[in-house]
Amino acid sequence: MEYEIKVGKNVAFDEDIPSFDVTLVAWDRFGGGMTHGRGFGVTKAEAQTIVKKQVRLYNANLTYTTPEIEQFFSGGE
């Protein structure tokens, strides 16, 4: 089984108070993926903590839903 951590913006994402969703996706050998919510509507600091823990536990690849989220989450504005 392969694992992937996806970080995306929450539906209630606001520029003043940004919130993120962190999801673990478990991919099976047939190409099907099962999602597991790891953080819903969390702050950037909380999301970074969740991501670090999940990447370490599952040896997962980190992906972002959009390039803008990647830039913002990685430190850029």
N, CA, C and O of each residue as an XYZ file, in Angstrom:
308
protein
N       0.822     -1.188      0.000
C       0.000      0.000      0.000
C       0.866      1.252      0.000
O       1.874      1.321      0.704
N       0.477      2.215     -0.774
C       1.179      3.495     -0.798
C       0.274      4.552     -0.189
O      -0.952      4.468     -0.268
N       0.905      5.551      0.421
C       0.147      6.585      1.113
C       0.517      7.969      0.580
O       1.638      8.211      0.131
N      -0.453      8.852      0.647
C      -0.271     10.225      0.182
C      -0.981     11.158      1.167
O      -2.095     10.873      1.606
N      -0.338     12.254      1.505
C      -0.952     13.284      2.332
C      -1.329     14.435      1.414
O      -0.474     14.973      0.710
N      -2.603     14.820      1.413
C      -3.071     15.938      0.602
C      -3.432     17.106      1.517
O      -4.137     16.941      2.513
N      -2.939     18.274      1.160
C      -3.257     19.496      1.896
C      -4.031     20.407      0.958
O      -3.585     20.696     -0.152
N      -5.175     20.848      1.407
C      -6.005     21.750      0.616
C      -6.647     22.782      1.506
O      -6.629     22.668      2.731
N      -7.217     23.791      0.875
C      -7.870     24.802      1.694
C      -9.272     24.343      2.077
O      -9.959     23.663      1.314
N      -9.665     24.726      3.257
C     -10.981     24.388      3.782
C     -12.034     25.214      3.057
O     -11.729     26.278      2.517
N     -13.275     24.727      3.041
C     -14.352     25.452      2.363
C     -14.582     26.824      2.996
O     -15.079     27.737      2.337
N     -14.224     26.967      4.261
C     -14.382     28.242      4.961
C     -13.087     29.061      4.937
O     -12.883     29.923      5.792
N     -12.211     28.793      3.956
C     -10.921     29.477      3.841
C     -11.145     30.969      3.700
O     -11.910     31.412      2.843
N     -10.478     31.743      4.541
C     -10.558     33.196      4.521
C      -9.131     33.723      4.484
O      -8.254     33.160      5.139
N      -8.883     34.770      3.746
C      -7.536     35.326      3.660
C      -7.038     35.824      5.016
O      -5.840     35.782      5.293
N      -7.957     36.295      5.860
C      -7.561     36.783      7.185
C      -7.253     35.641      8.145
O      -6.290     35.709      8.908
N      -8.068     34.599      8.107
C      -7.882     33.440      8.978
C      -7.922     32.185      8.094
O      -8.969     31.545      7.987
N      -6.800     31.828      7.461
C      -6.807     30.667      6.570
C      -6.948     29.360      7.348
O      -6.404     29.215      8.443
N      -7.681     28.418      6.772
C      -7.822     27.100      7.388
C      -7.609     26.033      6.310
O      -7.908     26.242      5.134
N      -7.095     24.906      6.738
C      -6.700     23.851      5.812
C      -7.348     22.526      6.182
O      -7.754     22.308      7.323
N      -7.435     21.646      5.187
C      -7.852     20.262      5.387
C      -6.644     19.384      5.070
O      -5.971     19.580      4.058
N      -6.378     18.414      5.947
C      -5.293     17.464      5.735
C      -5.919     16.079      5.611
O      -6.649     15.640      6.500
N      -5.632     15.394      4.511
C      -6.230     14.091      4.234
C      -5.150     13.070      3.928
O      -4.205     13.352      3.191
N      -5.295     11.882      4.498
C      -4.425     10.754      4.178
C      -5.147      9.892      3.149
O      -6.296      9.502      3.357
N      -4.477      9.598      2.042
C      -5.050      8.742      1.005
C      -4.232      7.452      0.963
O      -3.017      7.483      0.769
N      -4.915      6.316      1.146
C      -4.270      5.007      1.070
C      -4.568      4.415     -0.300
O      -5.719      4.104     -0.608
N      -3.534      4.258     -1.124
C      -3.688      3.731     -2.487
C      -3.406      2.242     -2.464
O      -2.375      1.813     -1.946
N      -4.324      1.440     -3.027
C      -4.068      0.005     -3.110
C      -3.397     -0.332     -4.446
O      -3.222      0.548     -5.289
N      -3.029     -1.574     -4.636
C      -2.277     -1.965     -5.833
C      -3.101     -1.916     -7.116
O      -2.541     -1.971     -8.211
N      -4.419     -1.812     -6.993
C      -5.284     -1.743     -8.167
C      -5.592     -0.299     -8.579
O      -6.319     -0.072     -9.546
N      -5.045      0.667     -7.854
C      -5.225      2.066     -8.191
C      -6.353      2.763     -7.456
O      -6.601      3.947     -7.682
N      -7.037      2.050     -6.584
C      -8.118      2.667     -5.814
C      -7.566      3.351     -4.572
O      -6.645      2.845     -3.931
N      -8.123      4.478     -4.244
C      -7.671      5.217     -3.075
C      -8.785      5.399     -2.061
O      -9.932      5.660     -2.423
N      -8.439      5.259     -0.783
C      -9.400      5.464      0.300
C      -8.897      6.630      1.144
O      -7.756      6.624      1.605
N      -9.749      7.626      1.342
C      -9.317      8.819      2.071
C      -9.667      8.722      3.544
O     -10.690      8.155      3.929
N      -8.787      9.292      4.356
C      -8.972      9.360      5.799
C      -8.685     10.790      6.231
O      -7.571     11.280      6.043
N      -9.655     11.451      6.795
C      -9.458     12.818      7.255
C      -8.522     12.860      8.452
O      -8.714     12.121      9.417
N      -7.527     13.704      8.397
C      -6.576     13.850      9.499
C      -6.665     15.216     10.159
O      -6.274     15.372     11.316
N      -7.167     16.194      9.446
C      -7.343     17.524     10.006
C      -8.354     18.287      9.174
O      -8.213     18.363      7.954
N      -9.364     18.850      9.804
C     -10.406     19.566      9.073
C     -10.536     20.971      9.642
O     -10.844     21.145     10.821
N     -10.303     21.965      8.805
C     -10.423     23.351      9.243
C      -9.378     23.746     10.262
O      -9.678     24.487     11.198
N      -8.148     23.262     10.096
C      -7.085     23.553     11.052
C      -6.243     24.729     10.569
O      -6.228     25.053      9.382
N      -5.550     25.355     11.497
C      -4.669     26.468     11.155
C      -3.421     25.946     10.452
O      -3.191     24.738     10.381
N      -2.621     26.872      9.935
C      -1.404     26.488      9.226
C      -0.442     25.742     10.154
O       0.146     24.736      9.756
N      -0.282     26.226     11.380
C       0.632     25.576     12.330
C       0.150     24.170     12.687
O       0.947     23.234     12.752
N      -1.153     24.025     12.919
C      -1.707     22.705     13.224
C      -1.558     21.762     12.040
O      -1.237     20.587     12.213
N      -1.789     22.275     10.840
C      -1.661     21.455      9.629
C      -0.222     20.986      9.449
O       0.009     19.834      9.084
N       0.744     21.861      9.700
C       2.148     21.473      9.571
C       2.507     20.382     10.565
O       3.258     19.467     10.227
N       1.985     20.461     11.787
C       2.226     19.434     12.796
C       1.621     18.104     12.368
O       2.266     17.063     12.489
N       0.393     18.130     11.872
C      -0.280     16.908     11.417
C       0.482     16.298     10.246
O       0.695     15.087     10.206
N       0.894     17.135      9.292
C       1.611     16.652      8.113
C       2.911     15.969      8.524
O       3.204     14.871      8.050
N       3.689     16.596      9.391
C       4.965     16.009      9.830
C       4.748     14.635     10.455
O       5.478     13.689     10.158
N       3.750     14.531     11.313
C       3.479     13.265     11.999
C       3.032     12.189     11.020
O       3.524     11.062     11.079
N       2.109     12.516     10.123
C       1.570     11.530      9.194
C       2.613     11.092      8.164
O       2.666      9.915      7.808
N       3.436     12.015      7.683
C       4.487     11.663      6.732
C       5.475     10.706      7.387
O       5.935      9.752      6.758
N       5.797     10.960      8.643
C       6.724     10.091      9.359
C       6.106      8.707      9.611
O       6.770      7.692      9.403
N       4.851      8.656     10.052
C       4.203      7.386     10.377
C       3.974      6.505      9.155
O       4.197      5.295      9.209
N       3.531      7.102      8.056
C       3.135      6.333      6.881
C       4.143      6.384      5.742
O       3.938      5.749      4.707
N       5.227      7.128      5.917
C       6.209      7.320      4.843
C       5.482      7.774      3.569
O       5.686      7.227      2.485
N       4.641      8.775      3.734
C       3.739      9.226      2.677
C       4.346     10.360      1.858
O       5.209     11.101      2.327
N       3.873     10.470      0.632
C       4.220     11.603     -0.237
C       3.289     12.758      0.098
O       2.107     12.552      0.374
N       3.820     13.962      0.074
C       3.029     15.160      0.369
C       2.641     15.842     -0.936
O       3.501     16.137     -1.766
N       1.334     16.096     -1.118
C       0.850     16.813     -2.291
C      -0.091     17.929     -1.849
O      -0.630     17.907     -0.743
N      -0.274     18.888     -2.724
C      -1.160     20.016     -2.457
C      -2.232     20.052     -3.539
O      -1.986     19.640     -4.673
N      -3.415     20.541     -3.194
C      -4.508     20.552     -4.160
C      -4.300     21.584     -5.261
O      -4.732     21.368     -6.393
N      -3.650     22.696     -4.953
C      -3.368     23.722     -5.962
C      -1.972     24.301     -5.736
O      -1.451     24.221     -4.624
N      -1.358     24.881     -6.766
C      -0.048     25.520     -6.582
C      -0.096     26.687     -5.588
O       0.886     26.949     -4.892
N      -1.230     27.386     -5.521
C      -1.352     28.506     -4.586
C      -1.276     28.016     -3.142
O      -0.649     28.653     -2.296
N      -1.911     26.893     -2.868
C      -1.868     26.316     -1.518
C      -0.450     25.876     -1.197
O       0.016     26.071     -0.074
N       0.237     25.292     -2.153
C       1.622     24.875     -1.931
C       2.500     26.066     -1.589
O       3.307     25.999     -0.662
N       2.347     27.157     -2.333
C       3.143     28.357     -2.088
C       2.835     28.938     -0.712
O       3.756     29.286      0.028
N       1.565     29.048     -0.361
C       1.180     29.622      0.925
C       1.609     28.724      2.073
O       2.147     29.206      3.070
N       1.376     27.416      1.941
C       1.686     26.475      3.008
C       3.178     26.346      3.222
O       3.628     26.109      4.343
N       3.959     26.499      2.148
C       5.403     26.346      2.234
C       6.110     27.612      2.726
O       7.334     27.622      2.849
N       5.373     28.653      3.002
C       5.997     29.841      3.557
C       5.798     31.098      2.762
O       5.985     32.195      3.288
N       5.425     30.974      1.508
C       5.196     32.160      0.690
C       3.829     32.763      0.976
O       2.957     32.109      1.548
N       3.658     33.971      0.588
C       2.362     34.615      0.792
C       1.683     34.630     -0.514
O       0.560     35.123     -0.620
